[in-house]
């Protein structure tokens, strides 16, 4: 009974920025931790960033650390991914996910309970 909808993807040049949003509806009173994952063509889905329910802890993949920032607005039931200094290797479908156990920001994919449909991010050289 939780729905996640991503938005904000698009086509940009290397070095540009994008801000992805993920709006949650349904059982949004739950204290979810949130994560972002991505999947490029021919690749496995990989962890990008995560944030616990309170926002006090964040966790990033090494490949995006220092360039991407995850944040959330519990009152607005929305999680964001600010992506700066984008590289062609960032090209992928980006998915947001929710974890019923909101205590910890986790990189473990199978711990997430709900997933959005994904939004395409394409970074040209």
Order of alpha helices (4+ residues) and beta strands (2+ residues): beta-beta-beta-beta-beta-beta-beta-beta-beta-beta-beta
